[in-house]
Amino acid sequence: MGHIHQRVEVSAEKTATVRMLVDTGATFPVIPEALARAVGIKRLRRSVAITLADGRRVRLDAGTAIFRIGRREAPATILVGGVVEPILGAETLEALGLTVDSRRRRLAPSRHYAVRLGGFPIAAASGDRSRTST
């Protein structure tokens, strides 16, 4: 199948655009320490225990960041660890309303809205107005 990479804006105090490996087997995104420092990720007071794909257990720092791909933007938990390249995990893809189109080797919308409030979809970064009934 091959690998899928995606240009992603990662924001905290500052913003950086990075090339991330899309990994649907990873729950959370993982970025290297240098990137976390560059964008100003605020860490939680304690680290979290994570099980890696090879079965090893490690403790990683966690924080939050805002992810943007195209017109889609969402906050997500982010882990900071010793990765060679940044990883974009399934939880962030879900938050952004994106899925992997493995045939075309790219990300595709899984829904047209970002959030559903009061039973009506709120359009993701578009000028659509929610319908209201009176």
C-alpha positions in Angstrom: 0.0 0.0 0.0 2.8 2.5 0.7 3.0 5.4 3.0 0.9 8.5 3.0 2.4 11.8 4.1 0.4 15.0 4.7 1.4 18.7 5.1 -0.1 19.8 8.5 -0.1 23.1 10.3 0.6 22.5 14.0 -0.1 25.4 16.3 0.3 26.3 20.0 2.0 29.6 20.8 3.5 29.5 17.3 2.6 27.7 14.1 4.8 25.4 12.0 3.9 23.5 8.8 5.3 20.0 8.9 5.2 16.9 6.8 3.6 14.1 8.9 3.4 10.4 8.3 -0.3 9.3 8.4 -0.6 6.3 10.7 -4.1 5.0 11.4 -2.6 2.5 13.7 -1.4 5.3 16.0 -4.1 6.8 18.3 -2.4 10.2 18.9 0.0 12.3 16.9 3.6 12.1 18.1 6.1 14.9 17.4 9.8 15.2 18.2 10.9 17.4 21.1 12.4 20.1 18.8 9.1 20.6 17.0 7.3 20.8 20.4 9.7 23.5 21.6 9.4 25.4 18.2 5.6 25.7 18.4 5.5 26.1 22.2 3.5 23.0 23.2 2.5 23.3 26.9 3.0 20.0 28.6 0.8 18.4 31.1 2.4 18.1 34.6 2.9 14.3 34.2 3.8 12.0 31.4 1.6 9.2 30.2 2.4 5.5 29.7 2.1 4.4 26.0 2.4 1.0 24.4 4.3 1.2 21.1 3.6 -0.9 18.0 6.5 -3.3 19.0 5.0 -3.9 22.4 7.4 -1.7 24.4 5.9 0.6 27.1 7.3 4.1 27.3 6.4 7.3 29.1 5.8 10.4 26.9 5.0 14.0 27.6 1.5 15.1 26.5 0.0 18.4 25.6 -2.5 19.9 23.2 -2.2 21.6 19.8 -4.4 22.8 17.0 -4.1 20.9 13.8 -5.0 22.4 10.4 -5.2 20.5 7.0 -6.7 22.6 4.3 -9.7 24.4 5.6 -10.2 21.9 8.5 -9.0 22.8 11.9 -9.3 21.0 15.3 -7.6 20.8 18.7 -6.1 17.5 19.7 -4.0 15.8 22.3 -0.4 15.5 21.1 2.5 13.3 22.4 6.1 14.4 22.4 8.7 11.6 21.9 11.8 10.4 20.1 10.2 9.9 16.7 12.3 10.4 13.5 9.4 12.0 11.7 6.1 13.4 13.1 3.2 11.0 13.1 -0.5 11.9 12.5 -2.8 9.5 14.4 -6.4 8.4 14.1 -7.9 10.6 16.8 -6.7 13.7 15.0 -8.0 12.5 11.7 -11.3 11.8 13.3 -11.4 15.3 14.9 -10.6 16.8 11.5 -13.3 14.7 9.8 -10.8 13.0 7.5 -10.2 9.4 6.5 -7.5 7.7 4.4 -8.3 7.0 0.8 -5.7 4.2 0.3 -6.5 3.8 -3.4 -5.6 7.4 -4.2 -3.0 7.6 -1.3 -4.4 10.8 0.2 -6.7 12.0 2.9 -10.4 12.5 2.1 -13.3 14.0 4.0 -15.3 11.5 6.1 -18.0 14.1 6.7 -18.8 17.7 5.4 -19.1 19.3 8.9 -16.7 19.8 11.8 -19.2 19.7 14.7 -22.9 18.9 15.1 -24.7 21.1 17.6 -28.3 20.9 18.5 -28.9 18.2 15.8 -27.8 20.5 13.0 -24.4 20.3 11.3 -22.1 23.3 11.5 -20.3 23.6 8.2 -16.5 23.1 8.4 -14.9 26.5 7.5 -17.5 27.5 5.0 -20.1 30.2 4.8 -23.0 27.8 5.3 -25.4 28.9 8.0 -27.1 26.4 10.3 -30.8 25.8 9.7 -33.0 26.9 12.5 -36.7 26.3 13.1 -39.0 28.7 14.8 
